[in-house]
């Protein structure tokens, strides 16, 4: 069973806390945030405790635009990108696996948005995630 972590408002997601929560996937997490905040992307991660989710979440932004949401689970992390009716068709043109595209096709909308979610455990999953991040960054 998947367990959402970082549920205590008084315990900030500092590196030691994240290392303890993510275990073996911490190095992948650290590498991803370094890449996303580096010169190619220029994204800004911002951690906040959200009372409605009762957990710390990381909003990954670019200027005023929200690119994705990151949550920490027991041994892995999830990143969710959200698309609307206008931008969702572009996802199918990206260099992504057929299984990921099919999972996206079958996702139910959240309000007016369609989520594309990645469960990341190791670095081999990052190329597809970065492909989606590039697409999301360049949307108008």
Secondary structure by P-SEA (a helix, b strand, c coil): ccccccccccccccaaaaaaacccaaaaaaaaaaaaaccccbbbbbbbbbccccbbbbbbbccccccbbbbbcccbbbbbbbbccccaaaaaaccccaaaaaaaaaccccccbbbbccccccccccaaaaaaaaaaaacc
